[in-house]
Amino acid sequence: MVATNRRFDPNLQRVRIVDGGTPRRVYVCTRCLKAGKVTKAL
C-alpha cells in the first residue's frame, strides 16, 4: 500500500494582537497563544 504522507498543519486562529502599539488582526497558532508568545489585544 502506497499512501500519501500525512500533513500536520498548524491550528491557526485569527486574533487581534498589539503590534508596535497598534492592534491588528493576524493568524496565530494556538500553541503560540497558549505559550504566551503573543499578547492578545483587549
N, CA and C atoms as an extended XYZ file, in Angstrom:
126
Properties=species:S:1:pos:R:3:atomname:S:1:resname:S:1:resid:I:1 pbc="F F F"
N         0.845       -1.187        0.000 N   MET     1
C         0.000        0.000        0.000 CA  MET     1
C         0.879        1.235        0.000 C   MET     1
N         0.678        2.098       -0.965 N   VAL     2
C         1.447        3.337       -1.041 CA  VAL     2
C         0.489        4.502       -0.812 C   VAL     2
N         0.429        4.947        0.427 N   ALA     3
C        -0.452        6.065        0.779 CA  ALA     3
C         0.354        7.356        0.804 C   ALA     3
N        -0.330        8.469        0.666 N   THR     4
C         0.356        9.758        0.726 CA  THR     4
C         0.703       10.072        2.175 C   THR     4
N         1.801       10.777        2.353 N   ASN     5
C         2.228       11.144        3.695 CA  ASN     5
C         1.231       12.112        4.315 C   ASN     5
N         0.933       11.914        5.600 N   ARG     6
C         0.002       12.769        6.304 CA  ARG     6
C         0.654       14.105        6.600 C   ARG     6
N        -0.139       15.161        6.463 N   ARG     7
C         0.381       16.508        6.686 CA  ARG     7
C        -0.188       17.065        7.978 C   ARG     7
N         0.661       17.591        8.846 N   PHE     8
C         0.224       18.173       10.105 CA  PHE     8
C         0.300       19.688        9.998 C   PHE     8
N        -0.854       20.307        9.742 N   ASP     9
C        -0.916       21.763        9.608 CA  ASP     9
C        -1.097       22.397       10.986 C   ASP     9
N        -0.566       23.607       11.186 N   PRO    10
C        -0.756       24.291       12.462 CA  PRO    10
C        -2.202       24.748       12.631 C   PRO    10
N        -2.650       24.776       13.870 N   ASN    11
C        -4.011       25.216       14.186 CA  ASN    11
C        -3.999       26.739       14.281 C   ASN    11
N        -4.335       27.404       13.171 N   LEU    12
C        -4.266       28.857       13.109 CA  LEU    12
C        -5.600       29.494       13.465 C   LEU    12
N        -5.515       30.568       14.254 N   GLN    13
C        -6.688       31.339       14.633 CA  GLN    13
C        -6.427       32.798       14.287 C   GLN    13
N        -7.470       33.501       13.840 N   ARG    14
C        -7.319       34.916       13.515 CA  ARG    14
C        -7.623       35.723       14.769 C   ARG    14
N        -6.592       36.339       15.339 N   VAL    15
C        -6.751       37.083       16.593 CA  VAL    15
C        -6.194       38.496       16.443 C   VAL    15
N        -6.670       39.378       17.326 N   ARG    16
C        -6.162       40.742       17.361 CA  ARG    16
C        -4.991       40.795       18.329 C   ARG    16
N        -3.844       41.280       17.858 N   ILE    17
C        -2.675       41.422       18.714 CA  ILE    17
C        -2.208       42.866       18.657 C   ILE    17
N        -1.456       43.275       19.668 N   VAL    18
C        -0.878       44.613       19.679 CA  VAL    18
C         0.509       44.526       19.077 C   VAL    18
N         0.700       45.194       17.939 N   ASP    19
C         1.979       45.164       17.238 CA  ASP    19
C         2.468       46.594       17.057 C   ASP    19
N         3.462       46.972       17.837 N   GLY    20
C         4.003       48.323       17.738 CA  GLY    20
C         3.028       49.385       18.217 C   GLY    20
N         2.215       49.039       19.213 N   GLY    21
C         1.274       49.996       19.767 CA  GLY    21
C        -0.074       50.028       19.064 C   GLY    21
N        -0.191       49.387       17.890 N   THR    22
C        -1.461       49.383       17.175 CA  THR    22
C        -2.009       47.964       17.104 C   THR    22
N        -3.294       47.773       17.422 N   PRO    23
C        -3.877       46.434       17.319 CA  PRO    23
C        -4.154       46.073       15.870 C   PRO    23
N        -3.861       44.820       15.516 N   ARG    24
C        -4.163       44.351       14.171 CA  ARG    24
C        -4.486       42.873       14.202 C   ARG    24
N        -5.177       42.404       13.163 N   ARG    25
C        -5.583       41.000       13.092 CA  ARG    25
C        -4.546       40.189       12.326 C   ARG    25
N        -4.070       39.120       12.951 N   VAL    26
C        -3.108       38.232       12.305 CA  VAL    26
C        -3.498       36.787       12.606 C   VAL    26
N        -2.984       35.870       11.813 N   TYR    27
C        -3.197       34.450       12.045 CA  TYR    27
C        -2.084       33.933       12.952 C   TYR    27
N        -2.484       33.383       14.111 N   VAL    28
C        -1.528       32.899       15.110 CA  VAL    28
C        -1.891       31.471       15.464 C   VAL    28
N        -0.875       30.614       15.622 N   CYS    29
C        -1.145       29.233       16.009 CA  CYS    29
C        -1.546       29.171       17.480 C   CYS    29
N        -2.353       28.180       17.815 N   THR    30
C        -2.861       28.056       19.181 CA  THR    30
C        -1.746       27.724       20.166 C   THR    30
N        -0.700       27.082       19.707 N   ARG    31
C         0.437       26.783       20.584 CA  ARG    31
C         1.113       28.071       21.046 C   ARG    31
N         1.234       29.034       20.110 N   CYS    32
C         1.859       30.316       20.452 CA  CYS    32
C         0.977       31.104       21.417 C   CYS    32
N        -0.340       31.032       21.236 N   LEU    33
C        -1.262       31.724       22.152 CA  LEU    33
C        -1.169       31.133       23.552 C   LEU    33
N        -1.132       29.811       23.615 N   LYS    34
C        -1.085       29.128       24.906 CA  LYS    34
C         0.237       29.368       25.631 C   LYS    34
N         1.343       29.433       24.856 N   ALA    35
C         2.664       29.627       25.435 CA  ALA    35
C         2.911       31.072       25.831 C   ALA    35
N         2.018       31.991       25.397 N   GLY    36
C         2.188       33.398       25.741 CA  GLY    36
C         3.204       34.119       24.876 C   GLY    36
N         3.456       33.611       23.668 N   LYS    37
C         4.420       34.234       22.773 CA  LYS    37
C         3.851       35.494       22.119 C   LYS    37
N         2.517       35.566       22.053 N   VAL    38
C         1.866       36.771       21.540 CA  VAL    38
C         0.827       37.219       22.561 C   VAL    38
N         0.612       38.533       22.649 N   THR    39
C        -0.371       39.053       23.598 CA  THR    39
C        -1.590       39.519       22.816 C   THR    39
N        -2.756       39.060       23.241 N   LYS    40
C        -3.994       39.435       22.587 CA  LYS    40
C        -4.383       40.853       22.982 C   LYS    40
N        -4.958       41.596       22.037 N   ALA    41
C        -5.457       42.935       22.307 CA  ALA    41
C        -6.863       42.820       22.895 C   ALA    41
N        -7.152       43.643       23.886 N   LEU    42
C        -8.467       43.583       24.530 CA  LEU    42
C        -9.447       44.551       23.933 C   LEU    42
